[in-house]
Every structure is written in structure tokens, then in C-alpha cells.
Amino acid sequence: MQLSWTLGHNLKKVTEKMGNAKSGALSKELLEELKMNTKYSEEQLYVWYQKFLNECPTGRISQEQFENIYASFFPDADPKAYAQHVFRSFDANSDGTLDFKEYIVALHLTSSGKTVEKLEWAFALYDVDRNGTITKNEIHEIVKSIFNMISKEDQKNLPDDENTPEKRTEKIWDFFGKKENGKITEGEFIQGVMDNKNILRLIQFDEPQKVQERLKEKKQ
């Protein structure tokens, strides 16, 4: 099963935009931890760390910086709410910033992590209040933020039963068979999505065609 998340692609693009590196030290302990828990080599981690420091001399990305990064990739949409939720899902210590470790873990999970790891992150994204369960209102909140990133033109091409945040929320909720005020646990969420590719499609944000074309142009 393939899981496609815009975040992973954008984090890579952010790294590419960071320019020439400045000198800085990456601790041996953190280096070994990241090598063990991600797919990245020691050389890759050193290069990205230097670029990270060049863009963020303090060693941290603020929520505002993160939102601006998203805005630069979606100039014709309103990605602020989605960016805020993504930021929250990776701000492991809730200090309002992302350090290098959180940044690399985010990149790994969303671009190359195992399916279960990606779904664990997806659950964290939808678990807005971080209480370990997902409610219908939380699903609607995330789905609404996703729709803010889809142009009106692209929304017209969506199926009739999922072309609004409310309809898509109902479709997701009905699949899990929960009552209106019910809750979805992490285990239920992961198993449910793994068992149904249609739900997988509904919970994630795939880059609309125009955005994909714009990103391809930037690569050239």
C-alpha cells in the first residue's frame, strides 16, 4: 500500500532551498539516533544539518516559518490551517518550534517511512487535542483544512458524495461505524485505513495536478 503525503515532498524542497551551508556541529549521539531510526546516511544527515542551520541559525523552525514555507508552495490556496496541524503533529515536545531531530523525523515518516509509521503520524495529525482518540469534529477540522488547499476548480471534479468537507467527513465517519459522538482509537484508525484504500485516499491530501506541474517546473 502506498501512502502519498504532500509534506514529505515539501520538506525536501525546503532543504533544497536552504542554500549554501554554514559550519556547525551535529552531536554524535543525535547522529547515531537519526541513522538508526531513519533511512538517511551519515553524509546526508551532515549535509542537511548544515543547510538547516543556514536557514535557521537558532537550530529551530518556528510555526510562522513553517506556515510561510507551506504558503510558498501553495500560492493559490490557503494552507495555513493545514500547516498548523502538520506542525503540531511533529512538535513532539510542544514547545512551538521544530528542531533538527523533529524535522528529520518528519521528513522520514512522510516520504519514506513504513506504512504503519505513516499511519501513526496520520493519526497524530487527526488527533487534534492529543488525547489518544479521534472524534468526528476532529476529522472535520482536518478535512476542512485540506479542502482549503484544493482549488474550487479541482473541487468540482470530486465525486458528489465527497465534494465538501462535510460530505467527506461523513463518508470517513460512516466507514468506521461510529455513533455521532463516538471515538476512534489509534488501532482502529490504522487497521481501518490499511483495510480500505478508499479511506486512505479520503484522509490524505494529494497534490492537485496544477500544483504537481508547478513543482515539476521548479525542479527544471
C-alpha positions as CSV (number, residue, x, y, z in Angstrom):
1,M,0.0,0.0,0.0
2,Q,1.4,3.4,-1.0
3,L,0.8,6.5,1.1
4,S,1.3,9.9,-0.5
5,W,1.8,13.0,1.6
6,T,2.5,16.4,0.3
7,L,4.5,17.2,3.4
8,G,7.3,14.9,2.6
9,H,7.8,16.4,-0.8
10,N,7.7,19.9,0.6
11,L,10.2,19.2,3.3
12,K,12.6,18.0,0.6
13,K,12.0,21.2,-1.3
14,V,12.7,23.3,1.8
15,T,16.0,21.5,2.2
16,E,16.9,22.3,-1.5
17,K,16.0,26.0,-1.0
18,M,18.3,26.4,2.0
19,G,21.3,27.4,0.0
20,N,25.0,27.1,0.9
21,A,25.9,25.6,4.3
22,K,27.5,27.2,7.2
23,S,29.7,25.4,9.7
24,G,28.1,23.7,12.6
25,A,28.3,20.6,14.8
26,L,25.9,17.7,14.8
27,S,26.4,15.7,18.0
28,K,27.5,12.1,17.7
29,E,24.6,11.0,19.9
30,L,22.0,12.6,17.7
31,L,23.7,11.5,14.5
32,E,23.6,7.8,15.7
33,E,20.0,8.1,16.8
34,L,18.8,9.5,13.5
35,K,20.9,7.0,11.5
36,M,19.2,4.2,13.5
37,N,15.7,5.5,13.2
38,T,15.6,6.8,9.6
39,K,16.8,5.7,6.2
40,Y,19.4,8.5,6.0
41,S,23.1,8.1,5.8
42,E,25.6,9.9,7.9
43,E,26.7,12.0,4.9
44,Q,23.1,13.0,4.1
45,L,22.4,14.0,7.7
46,Y,25.5,16.2,7.9
47,V,24.6,18.0,4.7
48,W,21.0,18.6,5.7
49,Y,22.1,19.7,9.2
50,Q,24.4,22.4,7.7
51,K,21.6,23.6,5.4
52,F,19.1,23.5,8.3
53,L,21.4,25.8,10.3
54,N,21.9,28.1,7.3
55,E,18.2,28.7,7.1
56,C,17.5,28.5,10.8
57,P,20.6,29.8,12.7
58,T,18.9,29.2,16.0
59,G,18.5,25.5,15.2
60,R,14.8,25.7,15.2
61,I,11.9,26.4,12.8
62,S,9.1,28.4,14.3
63,Q,5.5,27.8,13.4
64,E,5.3,31.0,11.5
65,Q,8.3,30.0,9.4
66,F,6.7,26.6,8.8
67,E,3.5,28.3,7.6
68,N,5.4,30.6,5.3
69,I,7.1,27.6,3.8
70,Y,3.8,26.0,3.0
71,A,2.4,29.2,1.7
72,S,5.3,29.5,-0.8
73,F,4.3,26.1,-2.3
74,F,0.6,26.8,-2.5
75,P,0.3,30.5,-3.5
76,D,-3.2,29.9,-5.0
77,A,-4.6,28.2,-1.9
78,D,-4.9,28.8,1.9
79,P,-2.6,26.2,3.5
80,K,-2.3,27.9,6.9
81,A,-4.7,25.7,8.9
82,Y,-3.2,22.5,7.4
83,A,0.3,23.7,8.0
84,Q,-0.6,24.5,11.6
85,H,-1.9,20.9,12.1
86,V,1.1,19.4,10.5
87,F,3.4,21.5,12.6
88,R,1.5,20.5,15.8
89,S,1.8,16.8,14.8
90,F,5.6,17.0,14.7
91,D,6.2,19.3,17.5
92,A,6.9,16.4,19.8
93,N,7.7,18.5,22.9
94,S,5.0,21.1,22.3
95,D,7.5,24.0,22.5
96,G,6.2,25.8,19.5
97,T,9.3,25.0,17.3
98,L,10.8,22.2,15.3
99,D,14.4,21.3,16.0
100,F,16.6,19.3,13.6
101,K,15.6,16.0,15.0
102,E,11.9,16.7,14.7
103,Y,12.5,18.0,11.2
104,I,14.3,14.9,10.0
105,V,11.8,12.5,11.6
106,A,9.0,14.4,9.9
107,L,10.8,14.1,6.5
108,H,11.5,10.4,7.1
109,L,8.0,9.5,8.1
110,T,6.2,11.4,5.4
111,S,8.5,10.5,2.5
112,S,10.0,7.1,3.2
113,G,8.7,5.6,6.4
114,K,6.8,2.3,6.7
115,T,3.1,2.4,6.1
116,V,2.3,1.8,9.7
117,E,4.6,4.6,10.7
118,K,2.9,7.0,8.3
119,L,-0.5,6.0,9.6
120,E,0.7,6.6,13.1
121,W,1.6,10.1,12.0
122,A,-1.7,10.5,10.2
123,F,-3.5,9.6,13.4
124,A,-1.5,12.2,15.3
125,L,-2.5,14.7,12.7
126,Y,-6.2,14.0,13.1
127,D,-5.9,13.7,16.9
128,V,-6.1,17.5,17.3
129,D,-6.4,17.6,21.1
130,R,-3.8,14.8,21.5
131,N,-5.9,12.7,23.8
132,G,-5.3,9.4,22.0
133,T,-8.6,9.3,20.2
134,I,-10.2,10.9,17.1
135,T,-13.7,12.4,17.1
136,K,-15.9,13.3,14.2
137,N,-15.3,17.0,14.8
138,E,-11.6,16.5,14.6
139,I,-11.9,14.7,11.3
140,H,-14.0,17.6,10.0
141,E,-11.4,20.1,11.2
142,I,-8.6,18.4,9.3
143,V,-10.7,17.7,6.2
144,K,-11.7,21.3,6.1
145,S,-8.1,22.4,6.2
146,I,-7.3,20.0,3.4
147,F,-10.2,21.5,1.3
148,N,-8.6,24.9,1.8
149,M,-5.7,23.7,-0.2
150,I,-7.8,22.4,-3.1
151,S,-8.8,24.9,-5.7
152,K,-12.5,25.5,-6.4
153,E,-11.8,24.2,-9.9
154,D,-10.4,20.9,-8.6
155,Q,-13.2,20.6,-6.1
156,K,-15.7,20.5,-9.0
157,N,-14.0,17.3,-10.2
158,L,-14.5,15.4,-6.9
159,P,-17.3,12.8,-6.6
160,D,-20.7,14.2,-5.5
161,D,-20.6,12.3,-2.1
162,E,-17.2,13.8,-1.1
163,N,-17.0,17.3,-2.7
164,T,-17.4,19.2,0.5
165,P,-15.7,18.9,3.9
166,E,-18.9,17.8,5.5
167,K,-19.6,15.1,2.9
168,R,-16.1,13.7,3.1
169,T,-16.2,13.7,6.9
170,E,-19.5,11.8,6.8
171,K,-18.0,9.3,4.4
172,I,-15.0,8.7,6.6
173,W,-17.0,8.5,9.8
174,D,-19.6,6.1,8.3
175,F,-16.8,3.7,7.3
176,F,-15.7,3.4,10.9
177,G,-19.2,2.7,12.0
178,K,-19.1,5.0,15.0
179,K,-22.0,6.9,16.6
180,E,-22.2,10.6,16.2
181,N,-20.3,11.2,19.5
182,G,-18.1,8.1,19.2
183,K,-14.3,8.0,19.1
184,I,-11.7,6.2,17.0
185,T,-8.7,4.7,18.7
186,E,-5.3,4.6,17.0
187,G,-5.5,0.9,16.5
188,E,-8.9,1.2,14.8
189,F,-7.7,4.0,12.7
190,I,-4.6,2.2,11.4
191,Q,-6.4,-1.1,10.8
192,G,-9.3,0.6,9.1
193,V,-7.2,2.6,6.7
194,M,-5.0,-0.4,5.9
195,D,-8.1,-2.4,5.1
196,N,-9.7,0.1,2.8
197,K,-7.7,2.0,0.2
198,N,-10.7,4.3,-0.4
199,I,-10.5,5.6,3.2
200,L,-6.7,6.1,2.7
201,R,-7.5,8.3,-0.3
202,L,-10.0,10.3,1.7
203,I,-7.8,11.1,4.7
204,Q,-4.8,12.4,2.9
205,F,-4.1,15.4,0.7
206,D,-2.8,14.6,-2.8
207,E,-1.3,17.5,-4.7
208,P,-3.8,18.7,-7.3
209,Q,-2.5,18.4,-10.9
210,K,-1.7,22.1,-11.2
211,V,0.5,22.0,-8.0
212,Q,2.3,19.0,-9.3
213,E,3.1,20.7,-12.5
214,R,4.3,23.8,-10.7
215,L,6.7,21.7,-8.5
216,K,8.0,20.0,-11.6
217,E,8.7,23.4,-13.2
218,K,10.7,24.4,-10.1
219,K,12.9,21.3,-10.5
220,Q,13.9,22.3,-14.1
